[in-house]
Amino acid sequence: MEPKQAFGQALKALRTSKHLTQEDFSQVSSRTYLSTLERGLKSPTLEKVGSLAAVLDVHPMTLLAYTYLQLERKVDLEDLIARIRKDLADAALASGPEERHH
């Protein structure tokens, strides 16, 4: 499965779990564009991920985490969160204090 297909599955699953229609996203996206995302035909920009997540009332990382859980079926949520926590901690240790505040 390609990342854009996994994103589409994640987006649709979150949308339907929240009982939202594609029309509920009309302030941030056309129904046609949302449909192309859900069918895995296009990939969104980071700005669009943020806008979609706002309508879903979730953090953008929730949408991305769900995407990668679709892609990496052998990884569970706890493993993914542990990996992210470690990666971020390692990055914070490698950067200087002035970089951590930006």
Beta strands, then each sheet from edge to edge (+ up, - down):
end
